[in-house]
Structures are given as C-alpha cells and as structure tokens.
C-alpha cells in the first residue's frame, strides 16, 4: 500500500468516526473485520478518491449498514 492510499484510508476512517460518533480505532476494527477495508475501500481507491469526502463517507457507512457492521 502506498502513502497516498494510506492517507486516503486514514482520512476516510477519521471522517466516518466523526460522523458516527465512534472512536477511530473502533471504526478501523469494524471495517477490517467485516472485510470492507481490504475488499472495498483499498481496492477501490482509484475511483473513490475522485469523489468528495462526504460522498465516500456516506457510501462506506451505507455499505457498513448493509453488512451489519453498525
């Protein structure tokens, strides 16, 4: 994983935590354990990073809800 992807993932996780009122570590754990981090966010970086942060956050939160992570 290069630094651009790492920075993107960190920003997205922080923004999700802020939106949901959760700790960053909790959001990271949920994304990792559900597979969303390594099967969606990281592989989709090339597309996701072109969208606004609020769009990406809403998209990932919706996915988290569908997977029963929230």
Predicted model as a PDB file, atoms N, CA, C, CB and O in Angstrom, pLDDT in the B-factor column:
MODEL        1                                                                  
ATOM      1  N   UNK A   1       0.852  -1.169   0.000  1.00 77.00           N  
ATOM      2  CA  UNK A   1       0.000   0.000   0.000  1.00 77.00           C  
ATOM      3  C   UNK A   1       0.896   1.229   0.000  1.00 77.00           C  
ATOM      4  CB  UNK A   1      -0.968  -0.001   1.220  1.00 77.00           C  
ATOM      5  O   UNK A   1       1.793   1.348   0.835  1.00 77.00           O  
ATOM      6  N   UNK A   2       0.654   2.148  -0.941  1.00 94.00           N  
ATOM      7  CA  UNK A   2       1.479   3.352  -0.977  1.00 94.00           C  
ATOM      8  C   UNK A   2       0.938   4.425  -0.026  1.00 94.00           C  
ATOM      9  CB  UNK A   2       1.550   3.902  -2.408  1.00 94.00           C  
ATOM     10  O   UNK A   2      -0.142   4.276   0.544  1.00 94.00           O  
ATOM     11  N   UNK A   3       1.689   5.481   0.131  1.00 96.00           N  
ATOM     12  CA  UNK A   3       1.329   6.521   1.108  1.00 96.00           C  
ATOM     13  C   UNK A   3       0.051   7.253   0.727  1.00 96.00           C  
ATOM     14  CB  UNK A   3       2.464   7.524   1.248  1.00 96.00           C  
ATOM     15  O   UNK A   3      -0.678   7.707   1.609  1.00 96.00           O  
ATOM     16  N   UNK A   4      -0.240   7.379  -0.569  1.00 95.00           N  
ATOM     17  CA  UNK A   4      -1.488   8.043  -0.979  1.00 95.00           C  
ATOM     18  C   UNK A   4      -2.702   7.249  -0.506  1.00 95.00           C  
ATOM     19  CB  UNK A   4      -1.534   8.215  -2.513  1.00 95.00           C  
ATOM     20  O   UNK A   4      -3.666   7.820   0.004  1.00 95.00           O  
ATOM     21  N   UNK A   5      -2.650   5.946  -0.677  1.00 96.00           N  
ATOM     22  CA  UNK A   5      -3.761   5.094  -0.241  1.00 96.00           C  
ATOM     23  C   UNK A   5      -3.867   5.104   1.278  1.00 96.00           C  
ATOM     24  CB  UNK A   5      -3.577   3.649  -0.756  1.00 96.00           C  
ATOM     25  O   UNK A   5      -4.967   5.196   1.823  1.00 96.00           O  
ATOM     26  N   UNK A   6      -2.750   5.011   1.953  1.00 96.00           N  
ATOM     27  CA  UNK A   6      -2.746   5.032   3.414  1.00 96.00           C  
ATOM     28  C   UNK A   6      -3.343   6.334   3.947  1.00 96.00           C  
ATOM     29  CB  UNK A   6      -1.319   4.849   3.945  1.00 96.00           C  
ATOM     30  O   UNK A   6      -4.135   6.318   4.890  1.00 96.00           O  
ATOM     31  N   UNK A   7      -2.969   7.437   3.353  1.00 97.00           N  
ATOM     32  CA  UNK A   7      -3.508   8.735   3.769  1.00 97.00           C  
ATOM     33  C   UNK A   7      -5.010   8.801   3.513  1.00 97.00           C  
ATOM     34  CB  UNK A   7      -2.793   9.882   3.028  1.00 97.00           C  
ATOM     35  O   UNK A   7      -5.765   9.275   4.362  1.00 97.00           O  
ATOM     36  N   UNK A   8      -5.447   8.325   2.344  1.00 97.00           N  
ATOM     37  CA  UNK A   8      -6.867   8.314   1.999  1.00 97.00           C  
ATOM     38  C   UNK A   8      -7.653   7.479   3.003  1.00 97.00           C  
ATOM     39  CB  UNK A   8      -7.075   7.771   0.576  1.00 97.00           C  
ATOM     40  O   UNK A   8      -8.682   7.926   3.511  1.00 97.00           O  
ATOM     41  N   UNK A   9      -7.182   6.284   3.288  1.00 97.00           N  
ATOM     42  CA  UNK A   9      -7.857   5.394   4.227  1.00 97.00           C  
ATOM     43  C   UNK A   9      -7.944   6.044   5.609  1.00 97.00           C  
ATOM     44  CB  UNK A   9      -7.120   4.041   4.314  1.00 97.00           C  
ATOM     45  O   UNK A   9      -8.984   5.970   6.263  1.00 97.00           O  
ATOM     46  N   UNK A  10      -6.875   6.669   6.048  1.00 97.00           N  
ATOM     47  CA  UNK A  10      -6.864   7.335   7.359  1.00 97.00           C  
ATOM     48  C   UNK A  10      -7.892   8.455   7.421  1.00 97.00           C  
ATOM     49  CB  UNK A  10      -5.470   7.893   7.665  1.00 97.00           C  
ATOM     50  O   UNK A  10      -8.608   8.598   8.412  1.00 97.00           O  
ATOM     51  N   UNK A  11      -7.960   9.241   6.363  1.00 98.00           N  
ATOM     52  CA  UNK A  11      -8.913  10.355   6.318  1.00 98.00           C  
ATOM     53  C   UNK A  11     -10.345   9.836   6.319  1.00 98.00           C  
ATOM     54  CB  UNK A  11      -8.668  11.230   5.074  1.00 98.00           C  
ATOM     55  O   UNK A  11     -11.199  10.358   7.035  1.00 98.00           O  
ATOM     56  N   UNK A  12     -10.604   8.815   5.523  1.00 98.00           N  
ATOM     57  CA  UNK A  12     -11.952   8.248   5.449  1.00 98.00           C  
ATOM     58  C   UNK A  12     -12.361   7.657   6.794  1.00 98.00           C  
ATOM     59  CB  UNK A  12     -12.026   7.172   4.351  1.00 98.00           C  
ATOM     60  O   UNK A  12     -13.479   7.894   7.253  1.00 98.00           O  
ATOM     61  N   UNK A  13     -11.491   6.902   7.426  1.00 98.00           N  
ATOM     62  CA  UNK A  13     -11.809   6.308   8.721  1.00 98.00           C  
ATOM     63  C   UNK A  13     -12.075   7.399   9.760  1.00 98.00           C  
ATOM     64  CB  UNK A  13     -10.664   5.388   9.190  1.00 98.00           C  
ATOM     65  O   UNK A  13     -13.015   7.290  10.546  1.00 98.00           O  
ATOM     66  N   UNK A  14     -11.260   8.438   9.765  1.00 98.00           N  
ATOM     67  CA  UNK A  14     -11.474   9.545  10.700  1.00 98.00           C  
ATOM     68  C   UNK A  14     -12.804  10.244  10.468  1.00 98.00           C  
ATOM     69  CB  UNK A  14     -10.346  10.549  10.586  1.00 98.00           C  
ATOM     70  O   UNK A  14     -13.499  10.600  11.420  1.00 98.00           O  
ATOM     71  N   UNK A  15     -13.157  10.438   9.205  1.00 98.00           N  
ATOM     72  CA  UNK A  15     -14.418  11.111   8.877  1.00 98.00           C  
ATOM     73  C   UNK A  15     -15.623  10.237   9.233  1.00 98.00           C  
ATOM     74  CB  UNK A  15     -14.456  11.472   7.382  1.00 98.00           C  
ATOM     75  O   UNK A  15     -16.649  10.746   9.685  1.00 98.00           O  
ATOM     76  N   UNK A  16     -15.502   8.941   9.033  1.00 98.00           N  
ATOM     77  CA  UNK A  16     -16.584   8.028   9.417  1.00 98.00           C  
ATOM     78  C   UNK A  16     -16.751   8.045  10.932  1.00 98.00           C  
ATOM     79  CB  UNK A  16     -16.298   6.583   8.915  1.00 98.00           C  
ATOM     80  O   UNK A  16     -17.872   8.108  11.436  1.00 98.00           O  
ATOM     81  N   UNK A  17     -15.649   7.990  11.648  1.00 98.00           N  
ATOM     82  CA  UNK A  17     -15.706   8.030  13.115  1.00 98.00           C  
ATOM     83  C   UNK A  17     -16.391   9.301  13.600  1.00 98.00           C  
ATOM     84  CB  UNK A  17     -14.292   7.936  13.713  1.00 98.00           C  
ATOM     85  O   UNK A  17     -17.222   9.267  14.507  1.00 98.00           O  
ATOM     86  N   UNK A  18     -16.034  10.413  12.986  1.00 98.00           N  
ATOM     87  CA  UNK A  18     -16.646  11.688  13.378  1.00 98.00           C  
ATOM     88  C   UNK A  18     -18.140  11.682  13.077  1.00 98.00           C  
ATOM     89  CB  UNK A  18     -15.964  12.864  12.651  1.00 98.00           C  
ATOM     90  O   UNK A  18     -18.935  12.110  13.913  1.00 98.00           O  
ATOM     91  N   UNK A  19     -18.530  11.214  11.916  1.00 98.00           N  
ATOM     92  CA  UNK A  19     -19.935  11.196  11.525  1.00 98.00           C  
ATOM     93  C   UNK A  19     -20.763  10.313  12.456  1.00 98.00           C  
ATOM     94  CB  UNK A  19     -20.076  10.713  10.084  1.00 98.00           C  
ATOM     95  O   UNK A  19     -21.885  10.663  12.821  1.00 98.00           O  
ATOM     96  N   UNK A  20     -20.199   9.165  12.837  1.00 98.00           N  
ATOM     97  CA  UNK A  20     -20.942   8.205  13.648  1.00 98.00           C  
ATOM     98  C   UNK A  20     -20.747   8.388  15.147  1.00 98.00           C  
ATOM     99  CB  UNK A  20     -20.544   6.821  13.268  1.00 98.00           C  
ATOM    100  O   UNK A  20     -21.418   7.730  15.943  1.00 98.00           O  
ATOM    101  N   UNK A  21     -19.839   9.272  15.539  1.00 98.00           N  
ATOM    102  CA  UNK A  21     -19.576   9.489  16.958  1.00 98.00           C  
ATOM    103  C   UNK A  21     -18.876   8.305  17.605  1.00 98.00           C  
ATOM    104  CB  UNK A  21     -20.865   9.773  17.685  1.00 98.00           C  
ATOM    105  O   UNK A  21     -19.092   8.006  18.780  1.00 98.00           O  
ATOM    106  N   UNK A  22     -18.024   7.625  16.815  1.00 98.00           N  
ATOM    107  CA  UNK A  22     -17.283   6.465  17.306  1.00 98.00           C  
ATOM    108  C   UNK A  22     -15.796   6.790  17.376  1.00 98.00           C  
ATOM    109  CB  UNK A  22     -17.527   5.234  16.402  1.00 98.00           C  
ATOM    110  O   UNK A  22     -15.334   7.774  16.799  1.00 98.00           O  
ATOM    111  N   UNK A  23     -15.063   5.954  18.086  1.00 98.00           N  
ATOM    112  CA  UNK A  23     -13.611   6.086  18.128  1.00 98.00           C  
ATOM    113  C   UNK A  23     -13.026   5.597  16.798  1.00 98.00           C  
ATOM    114  CB  UNK A  23     -13.013   5.287  19.330  1.00 98.00           C  
ATOM    115  O   UNK A  23     -13.557   4.673  16.183  1.00 98.00           O  
ATOM    116  N   UNK A  24     -11.948   6.214  16.370  1.00 98.00           N  
ATOM    117  CA  UNK A  24     -11.288   5.830  15.124  1.00 98.00           C  
ATOM    118  C   UNK A  24     -10.891   4.353  15.165  1.00 98.00           C  
ATOM    119  CB  UNK A  24     -10.045   6.715  14.874  1.00 98.00           C  
ATOM    120  O   UNK A  24     -11.050   3.635  14.178  1.00 98.00           O  
ATOM    121  N   UNK A  25     -10.380   3.909  16.301  1.00 98.00           N  
ATOM    122  CA  UNK A  25      -9.957   2.505  16.410  1.00 98.00           C  
ATOM    123  C   UNK A  25     -11.137   1.552  16.249  1.00 98.00           C  
ATOM    124  CB  UNK A  25      -9.269   2.258  17.760  1.00 98.00           C  
ATOM    125  O   UNK A  25     -10.987   0.464  15.692  1.00 98.00           O  
ATOM    126  N   UNK A  26     -12.299   1.950  16.730  1.00 98.00           N  
ATOM    127  CA  UNK A  26     -13.494   1.122  16.596  1.00 98.00           C  
ATOM    128  C   UNK A  26     -13.918   1.025  15.133  1.00 98.00           C  
ATOM    129  CB  UNK A  26     -14.642   1.689  17.448  1.00 98.00           C  
ATOM    130  O   UNK A  26     -14.262  -0.055  14.652  1.00 98.00           O  
ATOM    131  N   UNK A  27     -13.892   2.147  14.433  1.00 98.00           N  
ATOM    132  CA  UNK A  27     -14.253   2.147  13.009  1.00 98.00           C  
ATOM    133  C   UNK A  27     -13.262   1.285  12.229  1.00 98.00           C  
ATOM    134  CB  UNK A  27     -14.278   3.600  12.440  1.00 98.00           C  
ATOM    135  O   UNK A  27     -13.667   0.478  11.392  1.00 98.00           O  
ATOM    136  N   UNK A  28     -11.972   1.449  12.499  1.00 98.00           N  
ATOM    137  CA  UNK A  28     -10.965   0.638  11.818  1.00 98.00           C  
ATOM    138  C   UNK A  28     -11.215  -0.849  12.062  1.00 98.00           C  
ATOM    139  CB  UNK A  28      -9.552   1.026  12.290  1.00 98.00           C  
ATOM    140  O   UNK A  28     -11.179  -1.645  11.124  1.00 98.00           O  
ATOM    141  N   UNK A  29     -11.464  -1.222  13.294  1.00 98.00           N  
ATOM    142  CA  UNK A  29     -11.709  -2.627  13.642  1.00 98.00           C  
ATOM    143  C   UNK A  29     -12.927  -3.169  12.896  1.00 98.00           C  
ATOM    144  CB  UNK A  29     -11.910  -2.779  15.165  1.00 98.00           C  
ATOM    145  O   UNK A  29     -12.898  -4.285  12.377  1.00 98.00           O  
ATOM    146  N   UNK A  30     -13.996  -2.375  12.844  1.00 97.00           N  
ATOM    147  CA  UNK A  30     -15.215  -2.811  12.154  1.00 97.00           C  
ATOM    148  C   UNK A  30     -14.982  -2.974  10.650  1.00 97.00           C  
ATOM    149  CB  UNK A  30     -16.351  -1.809  12.399  1.00 97.00           C  
ATOM    150  O   UNK A  30     -15.436  -3.945  10.044  1.00 97.00           O  
ATOM    151  N   UNK A  31     -14.269  -2.011  10.057  1.00 98.00           N  
ATOM    152  CA  UNK A  31     -14.000  -2.089   8.619  1.00 98.00           C  
ATOM    153  C   UNK A  31     -13.088  -3.278   8.296  1.00 98.00           C  
ATOM    154  CB  UNK A  31     -13.358  -0.776   8.122  1.00 98.00           C  
ATOM    155  O   UNK A  31     -13.286  -3.970   7.297  1.00 98.00           O  
ATOM    156  N   UNK A  32     -12.104  -3.503   9.142  1.00 97.00           N  
ATOM    157  CA  UNK A  32     -11.169  -4.605   8.916  1.00 97.00           C  
ATOM    158  C   UNK A  32     -11.851  -5.952   9.105  1.00 97.00           C  
ATOM    159  CB  UNK A  32      -9.969  -4.490   9.857  1.00 97.00           C  
ATOM    160  O   UNK A  32     -11.723  -6.834   8.256  1.00 97.00           O  
ATOM    161  N   UNK A  33     -12.571  -6.121  10.205  1.00 96.00           N  
ATOM    162  CA  UNK A  33     -13.191  -7.420  10.498  1.00 96.00           C  
ATOM    163  C   UNK A  33     -14.306  -7.776   9.530  1.00 96.00           C  
ATOM    164  CB  UNK A  33     -13.733  -7.424  11.903  1.00 96.00           C  
ATOM    165  O   UNK A  33     -14.564  -8.956   9.293  1.00 96.00           O  
ATOM    166  N   UNK A  34     -14.969  -6.777   8.968  1.00 96.00           N  
ATOM    167  CA  UNK A  34     -16.058  -7.035   8.016  1.00 96.00           C  
ATOM    168  C   UNK A  34     -15.550  -7.282   6.603  1.00 96.00           C  
ATOM    169  CB  UNK A  34     -17.027  -5.870   8.006  1.00 96.00           C  
ATOM    170  O   UNK A  34     -16.295  -7.742   5.738  1.00 96.00           O  
ATOM    171  N   UNK A  35     -14.270  -6.972   6.373  1.00 96.00           N  
ATOM    172  CA  UNK A  35     -13.708  -7.119   5.039  1.00 96.00           C  
ATOM    173  C   UNK A  35     -13.872  -5.889   4.164  1.00 96.00           C  
ATOM    174  CB  UNK A  35     -14.331  -8.281   4.366  1.00 96.00           C  
ATOM    175  O   UNK A  35     -13.352  -5.852   3.049  1.00 96.00           O  
ATOM    176  N   UNK A  36     -14.581  -4.892   4.645  1.00 97.00           N  
ATOM    177  CA  UNK A  36     -14.830  -3.691   3.842  1.00 97.00           C  
ATOM    178  C   UNK A  36     -13.532  -2.958   3.519  1.00 97.00           C  
ATOM    179  CB  UNK A  36     -15.790  -2.752   4.576  1.00 97.00           C  
ATOM    180  O   UNK A  36     -13.371  -2.423   2.421  1.00 97.00           O  
ATOM    181  N   UNK A  37     -12.623  -2.934   4.462  1.00 97.00           N  
ATOM    182  CA  UNK A  37     -11.371  -2.214   4.256  1.00 97.00           C  
ATOM    183  C   UNK A  37     -10.551  -2.821   3.115  1.00 97.00           C  
ATOM    184  CB  UNK A  37     -10.551  -2.209   5.542  1.00 97.00           C  
ATOM    185  O   UNK A  37     -10.120  -2.117   2.202  1.00 97.00           O  
ATOM    186  N   UNK A  38     -10.343  -4.133   3.183  1.00 97.00           N  
ATOM    187  CA  UNK A  38      -9.446  -4.779   2.212  1.00 97.00           C  
ATOM    188  C   UNK A  38     -10.149  -5.285   0.953  1.00 97.00           C  
ATOM    189  CB  UNK A  38      -8.745  -5.927   2.870  1.00 97.00           C  
ATOM    190  O   UNK A  38      -9.486  -5.594  -0.038  1.00 97.00           O  
ATOM    191  N   UNK A  39     -11.483  -5.375   0.977  1.00 96.00           N  
ATOM    192  CA  UNK A  39     -12.176  -5.841  -0.219  1.00 96.00           C  
ATOM    193  C   UNK A  39     -12.902  -4.723  -0.960  1.00 96.00           C  
ATOM    194  CB  UNK A  39     -13.159  -6.916   0.151  1.00 96.00           C  
ATOM    195  O   UNK A  39     -13.353  -4.921  -2.088  1.00 96.00           O  
ATOM    196  N   UNK A  40     -13.018  -3.548  -0.336  1.00 97.00           N  
ATOM    197  CA  UNK A  40     -13.730  -2.446  -0.994  1.00 97.00           C  
ATOM    198  C   UNK A  40     -12.936  -1.144  -1.004  1.00 97.00           C  
ATOM    199  CB  UNK A  40     -15.057  -2.217  -0.312  1.00 97.00           C  
ATOM    200  O   UNK A  40     -12.620  -0.621  -2.073  1.00 97.00           O  
ATOM    201  N   UNK A  41     -12.614  -0.620   0.165  1.00 97.00           N  
ATOM    202  CA  UNK A  41     -12.011   0.721   0.223  1.00 97.00           C  
ATOM    203  C   UNK A  41     -10.644   0.742  -0.465  1.00 97.00           C  
ATOM    204  CB  UNK A  41     -11.869   1.182   1.688  1.00 97.00           C  
ATOM    205  O   UNK A  41     -10.415   1.566  -1.351  1.00 97.00           O  
ATOM    206  N   UNK A  42      -9.753  -0.135  -0.079  1.00 97.00           N  
ATOM    207  CA  UNK A  42      -8.398  -0.119  -0.646  1.00 97.00           C  
ATOM    208  C   UNK A  42      -8.398  -0.474  -2.134  1.00 97.00           C  
ATOM    209  CB  UNK A  42      -7.497  -1.090   0.116  1.00 97.00           C  
ATOM    210  O   UNK A  42      -7.776   0.240  -2.920  1.00 97.00           O  
ATOM    211  N   UNK A  43      -9.076  -1.559  -2.551  1.00 96.00           N  
ATOM    212  CA  UNK A  43      -9.069  -1.869  -3.984  1.00 96.00           C  
ATOM    213  C   UNK A  43      -9.771  -0.814  -4.845  1.00 96.00           C  
ATOM    214  CB  UNK A  43      -9.722  -3.205  -4.210  1.00 96.00           C  
ATOM    215  O   UNK A  43      -9.467  -0.677  -6.030  1.00 96.00           O  
ATOM    216  N   UNK A  44     -10.705  -0.072  -4.254  1.00 96.00           N  
ATOM    217  CA  UNK A  44     -11.469   0.937  -4.998  1.00 96.00           C  
ATOM    218  C   UNK A  44     -10.874   2.332  -4.884  1.00 96.00           C  
ATOM    219  CB  UNK A  44     -12.898   0.962  -4.512  1.00 96.00           C  
ATOM    220  O   UNK A  44     -11.497   3.304  -5.310  1.00 96.00           O  
ATOM    221  N   UNK A  45      -9.689   2.443  -4.321  1.00 96.00           N  
ATOM    222  CA  UNK A  45      -9.052   3.745  -4.114  1.00 96.00           C  
ATOM    223  C   UNK A  45      -9.036   4.585  -5.381  1.00 96.00           C  
ATOM    224  CB  UNK A  45      -7.637   3.559  -3.611  1.00 96.00           C  
ATOM    225  O   UNK A  45      -9.372   5.768  -5.335  1.00 96.00           O  
ATOM    226  N   UNK A  46      -8.653   3.997  -6.514  1.00 96.00           N  
ATOM    227  CA  UNK A  46      -8.533   4.761  -7.759  1.00 96.00           C  
ATOM    228  C   UNK A  46      -9.826   5.481  -8.124  1.00 96.00           C  
ATOM    229  CB  UNK A  46      -8.126   3.843  -8.895  1.00 96.00           C  
ATOM    230  O   UNK A  46      -9.787   6.577  -8.683  1.00 96.00           O  
ATOM    231  N   UNK A  47     -10.956   4.886  -7.817  1.00 96.00           N  
ATOM    232  CA  UNK A  47     -12.248   5.513  -8.098  1.00 96.00           C  
ATOM    233  C   UNK A  47     -12.696   6.374  -6.926  1.00 96.00           C  
ATOM    234  CB  UNK A  47     -13.310   4.448  -8.407  1.00 96.00           C  
ATOM    235  O   UNK A  47     -13.075   7.531  -7.112  1.00 96.00           O  
ATOM    236  N   UNK A  48     -12.655   5.814  -5.713  1.00 96.00           N  
ATOM    237  CA  UNK A  48     -13.193   6.525  -4.544  1.00 96.00           C  
ATOM    238  C   UNK A  48     -12.504   7.857  -4.287  1.00 96.00           C  
ATOM    239  CB  UNK A  48     -13.071   5.659  -3.316  1.00 96.00           C  
ATOM    240  O   UNK A  48     -13.164   8.814  -3.882  1.00 96.00           O  
ATOM    241  N   UNK A  49     -11.206   7.946  -4.508  1.00 95.00           N  
ATOM    242  CA  UNK A  49     -10.523   9.193  -4.162  1.00 95.00           C  
ATOM    243  C   UNK A  49     -10.896  10.345  -5.098  1.00 95.00           C  
ATOM    244  CB  UNK A  49      -9.021   8.980  -4.190  1.00 95.00           C  
ATOM    245  O   UNK A  49     -10.525  11.491  -4.845  1.00 95.00           O  
ATOM    246  N   UNK A  50     -11.620  10.051  -6.164  1.00 97.00           N  
ATOM    247  CA  UNK A  50     -12.059  11.123  -7.070  1.00 97.00           C  
ATOM    248  C   UNK A  50     -13.361  11.773  -6.603  1.00 97.00           C  
ATOM    249  CB  UNK A  50     -12.240  10.574  -8.485  1.00 97.00           C  
ATOM    250  O   UNK A  50     -13.749  12.823  -7.117  1.00 97.00           O  
ATOM    251  N   UNK A  51     -14.037  11.154  -5.630  1.00 97.00           N  
ATOM    252  CA  UNK A  51     -15.292  11.685  -5.108  1.00 97.00           C  
ATOM    253  C   UNK A  51     -15.031  12.548  -3.874  1.00 97.00           C  
ATOM    254  CB  UNK A  51     -16.266  10.539  -4.766  1.00 97.00           C  
ATOM    255  O   UNK A  51     -13.947  12.503  -3.291  1.00 97.00           O  
ATOM    256  N   UNK A  52     -16.021  13.320  -3.491  1.00 97.00           N  
ATOM    257  CA  UNK A  52     -15.893  14.154  -2.300  1.00 97.00           C  
ATOM    258  C   UNK A  52     -15.865  13.265  -1.054  1.00 97.00           C  
ATOM    259  CB  UNK A  52     -17.058  15.182  -2.218  1.00 97.00           C  
ATOM    260  O   UNK A  52     -16.395  12.154  -1.053  1.00 97.00           O  
ATOM    261  N   UNK A  53     -15.245  13.772  -0.015  1.00 98.00           N  
ATOM    262  CA  UNK A  53     -15.164  13.021   1.236  1.00 98.00           C  
ATOM    263  C   UNK A  53     -16.557  12.707   1.789  1.00 98.00           C  
ATOM    264  CB  UNK A  53     -14.350  13.806   2.273  1.00 98.00           C  
ATOM    265  O   UNK A  53     -16.788  11.573   2.209  1.00 98.00           O  
ATOM    266  N   UNK A  54     -17.493  13.659   1.808  1.00 98.00           N  
ATOM    267  CA  UNK A  54     -18.827  13.309   2.319  1.00 98.00           C  
ATOM    268  C   UNK A  54     -19.492  12.182   1.517  1.00 98.00           C  
ATOM    269  CB  UNK A  54     -19.725  14.541   2.301  1.00 98.00           C  
ATOM    270  O   UNK A  54     -20.186  11.341   2.087  1.00 98.00           O  
ATOM    271  N   UNK A  55     -19.280  12.167   0.206  1.00 98.00           N  
ATOM    272  CA  UNK A  55     -19.849  11.100  -0.620  1.00 98.00           C  
ATOM    273  C   UNK A  55     -19.243   9.746  -0.232  1.00 98.00           C  
ATOM    274  CB  UNK A  55     -19.607  11.390  -2.124  1.00 98.00           C  
ATOM    275  O   UNK A  55     -19.966   8.767  -0.051  1.00 98.00           O  
ATOM    276  N   UNK A  56     -17.930   9.700  -0.108  1.00 98.00           N  
ATOM    277  CA  UNK A  56     -17.254   8.449   0.232  1.00 98.00           C  
ATOM    278  C   UNK A  56     -17.693   7.970   1.613  1.00 98.00           C  
ATOM    279  CB  UNK A  56     -15.720   8.628   0.187  1.00 98.00           C  
ATOM    280  O   UNK A  56     -17.955   6.783   1.806  1.00 98.00           O  
ATOM    281  N   UNK A  57     -17.773   8.878   2.561  1.00 98.00           N  
ATOM    282  CA  UNK A  57     -18.200   8.520   3.919  1.00 98.00           C  
ATOM    283  C   UNK A  57     -19.613   7.942   3.883  1.00 98.00           C  
ATOM    284  CB  UNK A  57     -18.143   9.757   4.859  1.00 98.00           C  
ATOM    285  O   UNK A  57     -19.864   6.888   4.469  1.00 98.00           O  
ATOM    286  N   UNK A  58     -20.535   8.617   3.205  1.00 98.00           N  
ATOM    287  CA  UNK A  58     -21.913   8.117   3.119  1.00 98.00           C  
ATOM    288  C   UNK A  58     -21.956   6.747   2.440  1.00 98.00           C  
ATOM    289  CB  UNK A  58     -22.802   9.116   2.349  1.00 98.00           C  
ATOM    290  O   UNK A  58     -22.702   5.864   2.862  1.00 98.00           O  
ATOM    291  N   UNK A  59     -21.165   6.579   1.402  1.00 97.00           N  
ATOM    292  CA  UNK A  59     -21.114   5.320   0.679  1.00 97.00           C  
ATOM    293  C   UNK A  59     -20.624   4.186   1.584  1.00 97.00           C  
ATOM    294  CB  UNK A  59     -20.209   5.451  -0.548  1.00 97.00           C  
ATOM    295  O   UNK A  59     -21.226   3.113   1.620  1.00 97.00           O  
ATOM    296  N   UNK A  60     -19.554   4.422   2.297  1.00 98.00           N  
ATOM    297  CA  UNK A  60     -18.990   3.388   3.170  1.00 98.00           C  
ATOM    298  C   UNK A  60     -19.933   3.111   4.345  1.00 98.00           C  
ATOM    299  CB  UNK A  60     -17.593   3.816   3.689  1.00 98.00           C  
ATOM    300  O   UNK A  60     -20.109   1.955   4.729  1.00 98.00           O  
ATOM    301  N   UNK A  61     -20.535   4.140   4.913  1.00 98.00           N  
ATOM    302  CA  UNK A  61     -21.475   3.933   6.021  1.00 98.00           C  
ATOM    303  C   UNK A  61     -22.669   3.109   5.541  1.00 98.00           C  
ATOM    304  CB  UNK A  61     -21.954   5.296   6.604  1.00 98.00           C  
ATOM    305  O   UNK A  61     -23.147   2.226   6.253  1.00 98.00           O  
ATOM    306  N   UNK A  62     -23.142   3.397   4.348  1.00 97.00           N  
ATOM    307  CA  UNK A  62     -24.249   2.608   3.788  1.00 97.00           C  
ATOM    308  C   UNK A  62     -23.831   1.141   3.626  1.00 97.00           C  
ATOM    309  CB  UNK A  62     -24.701   3.193   2.419  1.00 97.00           C  
ATOM    310  O   UNK A  62     -24.600   0.231   3.936  1.00 97.00           O  
ATOM    311  N   UNK A  63     -22.620   0.926   3.144  1.00 96.00           N  
ATOM    312  CA  UNK A  63     -22.098  -0.434   2.998  1.00 96.00           C  
ATOM    313  C   UNK A  63     -21.960  -1.113   4.351  1.00 96.00           C  
ATOM    314  CB  UNK A  63     -20.745  -0.416   2.280  1.00 96.00           C  
ATOM    315  O   UNK A  63     -22.261  -2.299   4.488  1.00 96.00           O  
ATOM    316  N   UNK A  64     -21.509  -0.368   5.347  1.00 97.00           N  
ATOM    317  CA  UNK A  64     -21.387  -0.910   6.700  1.00 97.00           C  
ATOM    318  C   UNK A  64     -22.752  -1.344   7.224  1.00 97.00           C  
ATOM    319  CB  UNK A  64     -20.756   0.131   7.648  1.00 97.00           C  
ATOM    320  O   UNK A  64     -22.878  -2.393   7.857  1.00 97.00           O  
ATOM    321  N   UNK A  65     -23.769  -0.536   6.957  1.00 97.00           N  
ATOM    322  CA  UNK A  65     -25.129  -0.893   7.379  1.00 97.00           C  
ATOM    323  C   UNK A  65     -25.606  -2.159   6.682  1.00 97.00           C  
ATOM    324  CB  UNK A  65     -26.100   0.260   7.091  1.00 97.00           C  
ATOM    325  O   UNK A  65     -26.192  -3.035   7.317  1.00 97.00           O  
ATOM    326  N   UNK A  66     -25.359  -2.260   5.385  1.00 95.00           N  
ATOM    327  CA  UNK A  66     -25.779  -3.444   4.622  1.00 95.00           C  
ATOM    328  C   UNK A  66     -25.088  -4.706   5.112  1.00 95.00           C  
ATOM    329  CB  UNK A  66     -25.493  -3.246   3.138  1.00 95.00           C  
ATOM    330  O   UNK A  66     -25.684  -5.783   5.115  1.00 95.00           O  
ATOM    331  N   UNK A  67     -23.824  -4.578   5.528  1.00 94.00           N  
ATOM    332  CA  UNK A  67     -23.061  -5.731   6.023  1.00 94.00           C  
ATOM    333  C   UNK A  67     -23.339  -6.018   7.505  1.00 94.00           C  
ATOM    334  CB  UNK A  67     -21.562  -5.492   5.817  1.00 94.00           C  
ATOM    335  O   UNK A  67     -22.821  -6.989   8.055  1.00 94.00           O  
ATOM    336  N   UNK A  68     -24.149  -5.182   8.145  1.00 94.00           N  
ATOM    337  CA  UNK A  68     -24.480  -5.387   9.552  1.00 94.00           C  
ATOM    338  C   UNK A  68     -23.375  -5.021  10.511  1.00 94.00           C  
ATOM    339  CB  UNK A  68     -24.850  -6.791   9.771  1.00 94.00           C  
ATOM    340  O   UNK A  68     -23.310  -5.537  11.627  1.00 94.00           O  
ATOM    341  N   UNK A  69     -22.498  -4.122  10.071  1.00 92.00           N  
ATOM    342  CA  UNK A  69     -21.368  -3.704  10.895  1.00 92.00           C  
ATOM    343  C   UNK A  69     -21.782  -2.631  11.892  1.00 92.00           C  
ATOM    344  CB  UNK A  69     -20.231  -3.192  10.017  1.00 92.00           C  
ATOM    345  O   UNK A  69     -21.130  -2.452  12.920  1.00 92.00           O  
ATOM    346  N   UNK A  70     -22.856  -1.923  11.593  1.00 91.00           N  
ATOM    347  CA  UNK A  70     -23.333  -0.865  12.501  1.00 91.00           C  
ATOM    348  C   UNK A  70     -24.594  -1.296  13.222  1.00 91.00           C  
ATOM    349  CB  UNK A  70     -23.595   0.436  11.730  1.00 91.00           C  
ATOM    350  O   UNK A  70     -25.137  -0.537  14.024  1.00 91.00           O  
TER     351      UNK A  70                                                      
ENDMDL                                                                          
END                                                                             
